[in-house]
Amino acid sequence: MRIGEVLKLIPKDIEDRKLTLRTPKSGKEREIVFISQKIADRLKEYITRKGIGVGNSLRGAKDSRVVPA
């Protein structure tokens, strides 16, 4: 994964250990990346603690990014 791809992640791109990259650098429409369970657990905890994505459904993807740019 590239840093630019990580910065574009939004909560709906994360499903347990599977991350969906939208518009990856490879030029494909989407790519799937699998992460370790330990990283997945930490990411889920981070999202919950920060309240990312909660109540942001009407605000657009930029406001609900997992890692603020």
Backbone torsions as a table, in degrees:
resi	resn	phi	psi	omega
1	MET	NA	142.2	176.5
2	ARG	-96.2	155.2	-178.0
3	ILE	-60.0	-38.2	178.6
4	GLY	-62.2	-34.3	177.9
5	GLU	-71.3	-38.1	177.0
6	VAL	-64.9	-42.0	-178.2
7	LEU	-66.4	-21.1	-179.5
8	LYS	-90.8	-4.8	-178.0
9	LEU	-64.8	137.8	171.9
10	ILE	-123.0	160.5	-174.6
11	PRO	-52.2	-35.7	-179.0
12	LYS	-70.8	-10.9	176.4
13	ASP	-82.1	-6.9	-174.0
14	ILE	-112.4	123.3	178.2
15	GLU	-136.2	96.4	-176.8
16	ASP	56.2	-111.4	-178.5
17	ARG	-95.4	1.2	-175.1
18	LYS	-106.2	125.8	176.0
19	LEU	-111.0	135.0	176.6
20	THR	-103.8	119.4	178.4
21	LEU	-93.5	121.1	176.6
22	ARG	-91.3	137.0	-178.3
23	THR	46.4	61.6	178.4
24	PRO	-70.7	166.1	-178.2
25	LYS	-62.2	-23.7	-178.7
26	SER	-65.8	-16.9	-180.0
27	GLY	97.0	-10.3	176.8
28	LYS	-71.2	161.6	178.7
29	GLU	-67.7	-41.8	179.4
30	ARG	-147.3	156.1	172.4
31	GLU	-138.3	150.9	177.6
32	ILE	-109.3	133.5	178.0
33	VAL	-126.1	134.1	176.5
34	PHE	-103.5	136.7	-180.0
35	ILE	-116.9	163.6	-179.9
36	SER	-67.8	158.0	179.8
37	GLN	-62.2	-36.7	-179.9
38	LYS	-62.7	-44.8	178.2
39	ILE	-65.9	-41.9	179.5
40	ALA	-60.2	-43.1	179.0
41	ASP	-63.9	-43.4	179.0
42	ARG	-65.8	-39.2	179.1
43	LEU	-65.0	-43.5	178.1
44	LYS	-61.5	-43.7	178.4
45	GLU	-61.9	-42.8	179.5
46	TYR	-62.0	-46.1	-179.6
47	ILE	-62.5	-42.6	179.5
48	THR	-65.8	-46.3	-178.2
49	ARG	-62.5	-39.4	-178.6
50	LYS	-83.8	-10.7	-178.7
51	GLY	67.3	31.3	-177.2
52	ILE	-73.6	131.5	177.8
53	GLY	86.8	-14.0	-179.7
54	VAL	-77.5	118.4	178.9
55	GLY	74.4	10.8	-177.8
56	ASN	-100.5	9.5	-173.5
57	SER	-61.3	-27.2	-179.5
58	LEU	-95.8	-5.1	-173.0
59	ARG	-93.9	-11.9	179.7
60	GLY	98.0	158.1	-174.4
61	ALA	-64.5	-32.9	-176.4
62	LYS	-61.1	-37.7	-178.4
63	ASP	-75.8	-15.7	-176.7
64	SER	-114.1	22.8	178.1
65	ARG	-62.8	144.8	-179.9
66	VAL	-66.2	-44.6	178.9
67	VAL	-115.2	107.8	-179.1
68	PRO	-59.3	135.2	-179.6
69	ALA	-82.9	NA	NA
